[in-house]
Amino acid sequence: MSKAETILQGAMQEFLAKGYSAASMDRVAAAAVVSKATVYSHFGDKETLFKALVAQMAQQRMRSILSRLDYSLDPRLAMRQLFMEGMDDCCKNPEFHDFQRILIGESGRFPDLAKTFVIHMSKPGIESLTRYFERSSVFNFPDPEAISRIVVGAIVHFGMTQYVMHGKEIIPMESDRLVDALELLLFNN
């Protein structure tokens, strides 16, 4: 593992424990078992470090989801697989939920941090799904990008309300129900 990866792991521990504002580069260095000078030489400042962490997490999540999309499958099966992967990814990772809370909480004061997440996660997901809809002969959407945003938005909203915002007991819903509804949206047009 590279020094930068070690520092990012230490940074994740620190940001999850203290939040962005209260996190310190000293504690990041201690968690990563490197010197403070090493942290600064790799990332320069706390904002750059947090942006690198956001970018890394978003890119890993997108690669994980999109790499499992099998374009050779029948589109109905491929979409169901993608939806299930997306639901699993957004719903079964408490560390990611905690990280989203920090990111959302800091987005008002530090909009560039949130933009980094959108650039590396939301944008590639929407673009990939849009390309899939455009290339497949099964779909004939007048606006594939808008449909992609609806699909991604539904999955993100589900994860946010059920897990990030602790709404699972207030507005419970099984993920299969949402996946079934998305299938109906896409294949009964």
Secondary structure, 3 states (H helix, E strand, C coil): CCHHHHHHHHHHHHHHHHHHHHCCHHHHHHHHCCCHHHHHHHHCCHHHHHHHHHHHHHHHHHHHHHHCCCCCCCHHHHHHHHHHHHHHHHHCCHHHHHHHHHHHHHCCCCHHHHHHHHHHHHHHHHHHHHHHHHHCCCCCCCCHHHHHHHHHHHHHHHHHHHHHCCCCCCCCCCHHHHHHHHHHHHHCC
